[in-house]
Amino acid sequence: MKNTKLIATVLVAGMLLTGCGFGSGKAIIKINDQVITKGEYDAAMEKQISSSPFAKMGSEVKANKDGMLYLMSEKTVINHLIVKKIFDEEIKNRGIKVTDKEINDSISNIIDKVGSKEQLSKILKQNGISIKDFKEDVANQVRLQKLAREIVDSSVSDKEVKDFYDKNKQMFTHKDLIRASHILIAANRAQLEQEIIGNGKKQMKKEDIDRRVAELYKENKELAEKLATELRADASKFESYAKKYSKDEFSANRGGDLGYFDKDRMVPEFSKAAFSAKPNTVVGPVETPFGLHIILVTDRKAAGTDSFDKVKSDIKTRLQTEKEVKALDNVVEAAKKKSDIKFLDKRYNPEEIDKKLNEQMQGLQNAVKNSAKK
């Protein structure tokens, strides 16, 4: 999709910034007559890190404020905070308000898309989002949508929708698909070795490392076999087991769910096992270069092309969103040019963050080069 650099703002900035506390009123950034406080920044950083793929490493990320992961999160948060202030000012100047009915209608549309209130509650719970934060996020999205529609006519004609479908049919054509969840148990010997070396307080002999790797591999394989046996007896525990045991942090937060995928998306060993399984059956442990997988197949879709009637609503929403995102993008770019943005503490200046990130990247590149020479 084109013009998507602010798509995160439209879709998730509200969730990122909802409920920002004011534990510190110290201003760190000033935008015209508005300020971003240290408290707002701290709350937004906490949400950003806790909702990221490396959430389980949160304490380590926060401990190294000059580390790459922290700096990347910091840059994202600061840009979102600045954009939010710009939008807040634009919305206020235009007198845009949202009603409870508009918010409830938007929530109803979301419920229709996910299937039910129960499914929505499950999704929110999996992602650690409270009902209060969710409603505030929806309200923010409605405000942004109303702002965009004041700026540009985002209506989409039936002809535009049909033209998009006809020109992009490959987007709606898919191979055989399955939906599956998995639990990943560490069993890659090279990774286990790195874990042992990293945790070691003193240098270890090669034979000691090899022995410990073999022990860890045996322990983890026994754990994987134990979990698989238990889950074959009661697959309803899969989600809770994934959150507790899986080393794939990203899917673990969603109860192990990997969504729909075709055979080519996964490594051969995983695909062969998953595509051979019947829906709602547990298979494994399956060993791949990533480790040991316990797999639960939850659905199948035969290869084919989705009909126009099936996807036209999604296409219309997509095209409409593209127009609105582009309009909001233009608003931000214009506002930034005319706004007086002052970084009261240079630590929070994106240019300073970029310098540190570049230094980190250069260090990594040098390390790779030095390693290759040895």
N, C-alpha and C positions, 0 to 999 in steps of 0.2 A: 504494500500500500504506500502510495506517495504521500509526502508531506506529513510524516509521522513523528517528527522529533518532539512534538508536544503531546503525542498520544498518551504517554504516561501521565501527563498532567490531567488530561481529560478523564482518563479512566481510573487512575489510582492516587492522584495527588491528594484527593480528599481523605482517602483512607490513611495515607501516610501522615497527614497533618492533623487529623481529627483528634481532639482532646489534648492538644499540646499544652503542657503545663507552664507555669511561670515561676518555677523554683528560683530562677535568677532573673531579675528585671534588668540586668546589665545589657545595654544595647551593643550589638556586635556589627550590625549592618543598618545603614539608614537609606531609605528610598523616598526621596522627596520629604514629606512630613511624617512618613511611617517608619517604624523601626522593627527590626527582627531582634528578639532578645536571646540571651544565652539559654534561657529556659525553654523557649520555643525550639531552638536548635537541638538541645539535649534530648527533648522528648521525641523530636522527629528522627534523630539518629537512633534512638532506642528502637523505634518502630521499624526503621529501615533495616537495621541489622537483624532484629528478631524475625523479620518476615523474608529474609534473603535466603538463598540456597545454603549459605554457610552459617545458618542460625545457631547450630550446635557448637560452633566455634566462637560464639559471641563474646565470651570473656577474654579469649585470646586476641580477637580482633580489636576490642576496645582497649586492651592493655598496651597495644603498640599503635599509637596515634600517627606515627609516621610510616606505618606499614601500608602496603599496596591496597589490601582489602578495605582498611579503614579509610584511606584517602579516596578510593573510588566511591564508597558510600557517602563520605563527606561532601564530595563534589555534587553528587546526585541530590542530596538533601538541600544544600545551599541553593542550587538552581531551582528546586521545587519551591523553597521558601520565598525566593525572590519573585518567581512567577505567580505564586499565590497572592502576594501583596499587590502585584500589578493588577491581577484579576479582581481582587477585592476592591481596589480603588475604582476600577472601570465599572464594576457592577454597582457600586455606591453612587458614582456620578450619574449613571443612567437610571437610577431608581428602580433597579430590578429586584423584585420580591418573588418568593416562592410560597405557595400555599400548601397546607397539609394534604389537600386533595391531589396536587401535582406530585408530591412526594409518594403518597400511597399508590397512585396510579403507576408511577415508575417502579415501585417495589413489586406491584402485581405483575408488571411485564417481565421482571426478572424471575419471579416465581414461575410464570408460564414457560420461560426458556429452560429453567433447570428441572422443571417437572412437578414440583410440589413444595409446600412450606417445609415439610420434613427434610427434603433434599437440600433446600437452601440452608436450613439450620445445620445440617451435617457439614456442608461446605464451609460455613462460617466457623464452625467448631474446629474443623481440620486445620484451618488457617489462623486460629487463635484470634478471631475478630468478634467483638461483642456486638449485640443487637444495637446498642446505642451508637457505637462507632459506625456500624453499617448504615444506619438511618442518616447520620450526619454526612457520610460519604455520598449517599444518594442525593441528599439535599444540595451538596456542593456540585454534583454532576448536573442536576437540574438547572442550577444557577448558570453554570457554564454553557449549557445547551441553549438557555434563553438568551444569554449574551451573544452567542454565535449566531442565533437566528435573528437577532436585531441587526447584526452587522451584514449578514449575507442571506440571500434566498437559498436555503439548503434543500428545497423540495427536489424530488427526483421523479422524472416522468417514466411511464411504463416502457417507452421506447428506449430510454437510457438503460433501464434494467435489462431488457431483452438483448440489446446490443452488447452489453457487458457479458451476458451469459454466452451468446453466440461466439464472441471473440475469445473467450477464456474457458472453453469447455473442459480443457485439460485440468483446470482447477477443481472440477466437480467429478472427475473420473478417478476411480481408485481401484487398487488391486484388492484381493481378499484381505480383509482386516480382522484383527481380533483386539479385544480390550482385555488387558491383564494387569494384575498387581504382582509385585514381587518383594521378597525379603532378601537382602544381600548380606551374606556373612563373609567376613574377610578370609580369603584363602589364596590370594596371589602371593607367591613366595617372595618375590622381590619387594612387595609392599610390606610384608611381614618383617622382612629383614631390615627395611628402613625404619620401621616402627621400633624394633629392638635396638638398633643403633642409636636412634633418636632418644629413646628413653634411658639408655645406658648411662650410668654416672661415671663409668670409667671405660677405657678402651677394652674391647673384647677380642679374643682370639677367633680366627675363622671357624675352627671346629666347634667352639662354644656357640657362635652365632648360628651355625648350621643346625646344631642340636636343638637350640631354642626355637628355631623356625619350624623344625619337624614337630616339636611338642605343641606349638601354637596351632599349626595346621591340623594336627590330630584333634586337639580340643575343639577347634572351630567346626571341623567336619562332624564331630560327635554332636555338637550343639545343633548344627543344621539338620542332621538326621532326626534328632529328638523333636525339634520344632515341626519338621515335615510330618512326622508320625502323628503328633498331637493335632495338627491342622487338618490332616486327612480325616481324623475322627470328628473334628468340629471346626469347619471352615469359618464359622462366625467369629472366631478369635483372630482372624487374619489381620484385620486393621490394627487392633491393639498390639499384636506381636510385631507388626511392621514398625510401628512407632517406637517400640521398645528395643528391638534388636537390629533393625536394618542399618547397614552402613551407607546406604544410598540416602543421604540426608534429604535431598530434594523430594523424592517420592515418599519417603518415610513420613514426612509432614502431612501427606495426603493418604495415609494408611496403606502406602505401597503402590497406589494407583499410577499406572504408566499411560493411561488413555488408550486410544486406538492406534495401531501401527501395523504396517505390512512386514513381510518377511525380511525385506532388505534393510529395515531400520535397525535391526538387532544383530548381534554376532550370531554366526550359524548355530552354535550349540544351543543358545537360548531360543532362537526361532524354531528350530526343529522340535524341541520339547514343547514349546507353547502352542505351536500350530497343530501338533499331534494330539493335544489334550482336548477333552470335551469341556463345554462351559460348566462353570461352578465345580470344577475338580482341581485338586491340589496336586502338583507334580514337583519332583525334585527330591533331594538337592541336585541341581544341574551345575556342573563346573564350567566356567568360562574364564578368559583371561582376567576378568574383573573379580572373580571370587565364586562363591557357592550361592546359587539362587534357588529359592523356594517360590514356585509360581502358581498363581490362581488365575485361571482364565474366566472372565465374567461375561463376555459377549463375543459374537461373530457377525461380520458383515460380508456378504458375497461381493465379488468384484462387479463393478458396473459404473454407470454414470447417473448421478442424481438428476431427476427430472427438473425442468424449469419451474414447475409449480411448487416443487419441494423447497427450492432454494431462493425463489424470487424475493421473499421477505428479507432473507439475510443479505442478499445483494443490495436491496434498496437501503437497508440500514447501513451497510458498508459505504455505499456511495454518498449517502447523506452525511455520515460521520466524516468522510474525507473532506467534504466541503466545509464542514464546521471546524474541523481541526485546522485546515488551512486558514480559515478566517481568524481563529484564535491565535494561531502562529503569527499572523500579520499584526494582530493587536499587540502581542508581546514585543515583537521586534521593533515596532514603531514606538511603543512606550519606553523601551530600554534606551532608544536613541535620544529621547527627549527628557528622560528621567535623570535626576541627580542621585546616582548610586554611590554611596561612600562606605568603604569597608573600614569600620572604626578599629577593628583588630585585623591586621593583615593575614593572620592565620586563616581567616575565612574568605580570603580573596581567591576565586577560582584560578586566577593566573598563578598564584603562589602554590596552590594545590597541584596544578599542572606541572610546575617546575619539579616538585617533589616526586610526582609520578614518573616524570621523564628520567629522573635520577635513579629511581627504582628499576625502571625498564633497562636503563643502560647497565646497571649493576648485574641484572639477570643475564643480559646478553654477554657481558664480559665473563661471567661465571661459566656460561655454556661454552664460549670460545676456549677458555682455559682448560675446561674439562676435556674438550675435544683434542687438545694438544697433548694431553697426558697419555 
